[in-house]
């Protein structure tokens, strides 16, 4: 083997090594797990593993604007404003000694918040957690407030027959 043949063989090996390195680099470029672009504009490779340090909070499902950008800012959050205004009206009624009706209005506002969270694709700031968690929370709070308002003394609008027995059983005199 001459020196010229050895040089050609070394060049062929170097070319093969370069091709292998390019193949490894091509394998590193992922197609499926890409998040938002990085600072340089290139897609950033992500991992399916949770990060060790949380840097941001994910927006809840349906947490976008409830109306378009052409609507003035407060009215973009109309679902939240609806629930808050109904709750405020209920508190105002309670302050003016119309307690049962005021509490019913507060409970119905909570139930309406749960229904809006279930039906509407985007509810703005009414979305706090996942859709399921929000719906269950609004429904339980609304139902409890409505039932307690209906059973308020004196002269309850809703009479539960076994409730008296439960109270006598738990609190013996």
TAMOBEL-V267123 format. One record per residue. N is the residue number from 0. RES is the residue in three letters. PHI is phi as a letter, one per 40 degrees, with the letter a starting at -180 (999 if undefined). BURIAL is + if it has 16 or more other C-alpha atoms within 10 Angstrom, else -. Layout:
N_RES_PHI_BURIAL ; N_RES_PHI_BURIAL
This chain:
0_UNK_999_- ; 1_UNK_c_- ; 2_UNK_c_- ; 3_UNK_c_- ; 4_UNK_c_- ; 5_UNK_c_- ; 6_UNK_c_- ; 7_UNK_c_- ; 8_UNK_c_- ; 9_UNK_c_- ; 10_UNK_c_- ; 11_UNK_c_- ; 12_UNK_c_- ; 13_UNK_c_- ; 14_UNK_c_- ; 15_UNK_c_- ; 16_UNK_c_- ; 17_UNK_c_- ; 18_UNK_c_- ; 19_UNK_c_- ; 20_UNK_c_- ; 21_UNK_c_- ; 22_UNK_c_- ; 23_UNK_c_- ; 24_UNK_c_- ; 25_UNK_c_- ; 26_UNK_c_- ; 27_UNK_c_- ; 28_UNK_c_- ; 29_UNK_c_- ; 30_UNK_b_- ; 31_UNK_c_- ; 32_UNK_b_- ; 33_UNK_b_- ; 34_UNK_b_- ; 35_UNK_c_- ; 36_UNK_c_- ; 37_UNK_c_- ; 38_UNK_c_- ; 39_UNK_c_- ; 40_UNK_g_- ; 41_UNK_c_- ; 42_UNK_c_+ ; 43_UNK_c_+ ; 44_UNK_c_+ ; 45_UNK_b_- ; 46_UNK_b_- ; 47_UNK_c_- ; 48_UNK_c_- ; 49_UNK_c_- ; 50_UNK_c_- ; 51_UNK_c_- ; 52_UNK_b_- ; 53_UNK_c_- ; 54_UNK_b_- ; 55_UNK_a_- ; 56_UNK_b_- ; 57_UNK_c_- ; 58_UNK_c_- ; 59_UNK_c_+ ; 60_UNK_d_+ ; 61_UNK_g_+ ; 62_UNK_c_+ ; 63_UNK_c_+ ; 64_UNK_c_+ ; 65_UNK_c_+ ; 66_UNK_a_+ ; 67_UNK_c_- ; 68_UNK_c_- ; 69_UNK_c_- ; 70_UNK_c_- ; 71_UNK_d_- ; 72_UNK_d_- ; 73_UNK_c_- ; 74_UNK_c_- ; 75_UNK_c_+ ; 76_UNK_b_+ ; 77_UNK_c_+ ; 78_UNK_c_+ ; 79_UNK_c_+ ; 80_UNK_c_- ; 81_UNK_c_- ; 82_UNK_c_+ ; 83_UNK_c_+ ; 84_UNK_c_- ; 85_UNK_c_+ ; 86_UNK_c_+ ; 87_UNK_c_+ ; 88_UNK_c_+ ; 89_UNK_c_+ ; 90_UNK_c_+ ; 91_UNK_c_- ; 92_UNK_c_+ ; 93_UNK_c_+ ; 94_UNK_c_- ; 95_UNK_c_- ; 96_UNK_g_- ; 97_UNK_b_- ; 98_UNK_c_+ ; 99_UNK_c_+ ; 100_UNK_c_+ ; 101_UNK_c_+ ; 102_UNK_c_+ ; 103_UNK_c_+ ; 104_UNK_c_+ ; 105_UNK_c_+ ; 106_UNK_c_+ ; 107_UNK_c_+ ; 108_UNK_c_+ ; 109_UNK_c_+ ; 110_UNK_c_+ ; 111_UNK_c_+ ; 112_UNK_c_+ ; 113_UNK_c_+ ; 114_UNK_c_- ; 115_UNK_c_+ ; 116_UNK_c_+ ; 117_UNK_c_+ ; 118_UNK_c_- ; 119_UNK_c_- ; 120_UNK_c_- ; 121_UNK_b_+ ; 122_UNK_b_+ ; 123_UNK_g_+ ; 124_UNK_c_+ ; 125_UNK_c_+ ; 126_UNK_c_+ ; 127_UNK_b_- ; 128_UNK_b_+ ; 129_UNK_c_- ; 130_UNK_d_+ ; 131_UNK_c_- ; 132_UNK_c_- ; 133_UNK_c_+ ; 134_UNK_c_+ ; 135_UNK_c_- ; 136_UNK_c_+ ; 137_UNK_c_+ ; 138_UNK_c_+ ; 139_UNK_c_- ; 140_UNK_c_+ ; 141_UNK_c_+ ; 142_UNK_c_+ ; 143_UNK_c_- ; 144_UNK_c_+ ; 145_UNK_c_+ ; 146_UNK_c_- ; 147_UNK_c_+ ; 148_UNK_c_+ ; 149_UNK_c_+ ; 150_UNK_c_+ ; 151_UNK_c_- ; 152_UNK_c_- ; 153_UNK_c_- ; 154_UNK_f_- ; 155_UNK_c_- ; 156_UNK_c_- ; 157_UNK_b_- ; 158_UNK_b_- ; 159_UNK_b_- ; 160_UNK_c_- ; 161_UNK_c_- ; 162_UNK_c_- ; 163_UNK_c_- ; 164_UNK_c_- ; 165_UNK_c_- ; 166_UNK_c_- ; 167_UNK_c_- ; 168_UNK_c_- ; 169_UNK_c_- ; 170_UNK_b_- ; 171_UNK_c_- ; 172_UNK_b_-
